[in-house]
Amino acid sequence: MKEEIGILGGGLTGLSLGYFLNQKSYKFMILEKNQETSGLLKSIQIDGFTFDIGGSHIIFSKDKGILNLMVSLLGDNVVRNRRNTKILYKGHYIKYPFENGLADLPKRDNFECLYYFVQNLISKEKGLLNPPRNMKEWFYYTFGKGIAEKYLIPYNEKIWKYPLDQMSTVWVDRIPQPPVEDIIKSSLGIPTEGYTHQIYFYYPKYGGIQSLAKAFEKPINGNIITNFEVRKIKKEEGKWIISNGKQEFEVDKLISTIPLQELIKALEDVPNEVIEAVNNLKFNSLITVGIGVDKPKLNDFSWLYIPDKDVLTHRVSFPSNYSPYGAPQGKSSVLAEITYKDGDGVSRASDKEIAERTVEDLDRLGIIDKDEVILTTVYRFKYAYVIYDLNYKENLKTIFSYLKTIGIDSIGRFGSWEYANMDAVVKMVKKYVEGS
Ligand SMILES: Cc1cc2nc3c(=O)[nH]c(=O)nc-3n(C[C@H](O)[C@H](O)[C@H](O)COP(=O)(O)OP(=O)(O)OC[C@H]3O[C@@H](n4cnc5c(N)ncnc54)[C@H](O)[C@@H]3O)c2cc1C
């Protein structure tokens, strides 16, 4: 008889963990705090509209095996789309990524982007530039002052709400250096593409992105306990006892996929330095605003980036363009994303204020007509983005060496504290199960 495993959290990490463990005939149970599984992949249906309330999610990957797995799990319930994404800059729709859309800029801005890119390149070749020490320097170093100051810095300041010169380059290091040929072509208006692994993306025909989480869940749904918030974890006679304050479960092994903060909070006798390290981890929370519009088509866009700081949302997507079944016939949907931090102005604003402000903003920008809005709905997720501040590695070292000594594995976006998309999560879990 194999040992019983307790999996904490039923987001994509917990569900895919169950999926792979099940294939190896392990005994396990997934304990999920919410009424339903899926975490950030949760979708809701209101009056025929489907909204991905953890933010707009599309399925893509550089890893063909993982992509095939995700797509094949959806069976017939999948559509394939070509990305048509823009950046809204001074009222102009610029092709995404920005460096591939320079010709869409006003002439002066286009010139400045090209000029500073070339100037920067020459300085780099001459060895006049120091290697970047943080994200802000990385933007200047890689793209030059034009692209950095017109788009990358304002947009990233808006989404991260954290000083970019205090963020590590870990997240941006994986972005490829733009070939000079592409930048010149882009400036002249000769078509080039960036982030090509994402040009085509998949999306569920019905049910929003949650259909993907549900597809992982299908073979294992007998092993899931919902409405169970892990509050206390202790070890007694070699067994882990997990409690929500009312009910207890006993397991031989623990794998946590809940945020590190929530895991450490539930453990007893945690050393102060570990508590301090976990308190020092930085993250962003997310508000999504779903908007139903009484118009058959708003535009052909997949999603739009909005660096303008006078606009509350940093990104709006158009779910009914991903799948026509995302909205009732003759209607369209919009999903706006807003990041915030506990205690800031956005966190204190009511859902009604957030929805009204978002509709006003989008109306002013000409993206929707507020008189055609038939519904709005607002959701909040405490854990949305991990922030790679300059000390995060040290903090993680302290936390993970403690978890190792007590024998708990912690994986997933907030369990391993990584900017991990769905494909990275599934890959991480597959590797973990194959190694265990
Ligand atoms: C705005 C946004 C857009 C994104 N877009 C994309 C995209 O387009 N493509 C892509 O591939 N990826 C995208 N992602 C990433 C994707 O959402 C993550 O990779 C994935 O959801 C991570 O799953 P997880 O299970 O690790 O975390 P989560 O989804 O956060 O799951 C954690 C689970 O643990 C539960 N939990 C927490 N505390 C407790 C507790 N005490 N007891 C029990 N349960 C608990 C939570 O309720 C939750 O269900 C996006 C993320 C965001 C924020």
The ligand as an ORCA input file, in Angstrom:
! r2SCAN-3c Opt
* xyz 0 1
  C      -3.620     38.151    -14.388
  C      -3.017     36.815    -14.712
  C      -3.030     36.368    -16.017
  C      -2.432     35.140    -16.330
  N      -2.459     34.736    -17.641
  C      -1.902     33.570    -17.980
  C      -1.950     33.148    -19.354
  O      -2.469     33.829    -20.226
  N      -1.371     31.948    -19.658
  C      -0.777     31.170    -18.699
  O      -0.271     30.092    -19.050
  N      -0.743     31.544    -17.401
  C      -1.282     32.720    -17.008
  N      -1.293     33.104    -15.692
  C      -0.635     32.225    -14.680
  C      -1.583     31.173    -14.080
  O      -2.684     31.810    -13.482
  C      -0.813     30.366    -13.019
  O       0.261     29.699    -13.622
  C      -1.646     29.300    -12.298
  O      -2.951     29.692    -12.048
  C      -0.963     28.949    -10.965
  O      -1.677     27.936    -10.296
  P      -1.364     27.588     -8.764
  O      -2.163     26.396     -8.447
  O       0.095     27.518     -8.564
  O      -1.862     28.866     -7.932
  P      -3.369     29.318     -7.581
  O      -4.201     29.336     -8.800
  O      -3.259     30.575     -6.808
  O      -3.900     28.164     -6.636
  C      -3.641     28.109     -5.262
  C      -4.841     27.438     -4.607
  O      -4.589     27.303     -3.207
  C      -5.777     27.630     -2.512
  N      -5.441     28.019     -1.139
  C      -4.806     29.139     -0.710
  N      -4.674     29.142      0.623
  C      -5.211     27.985      1.055
  C      -5.353     27.387      2.335
  N      -4.931     27.987      3.450
  N      -5.971     26.176      2.416
  C      -6.402     25.544      1.300
  N      -6.294     26.057      0.072
  C      -5.686     27.262     -0.061
  C      -6.388     28.748     -3.346
  O      -7.763     28.909     -3.065
  C      -6.120     28.258     -4.752
  O      -7.134     27.445     -5.249
  C      -1.847     34.331    -15.334
  C      -1.855     34.788    -14.002
  C      -2.435     36.015    -13.694
  C      -2.442     36.505    -12.270
*
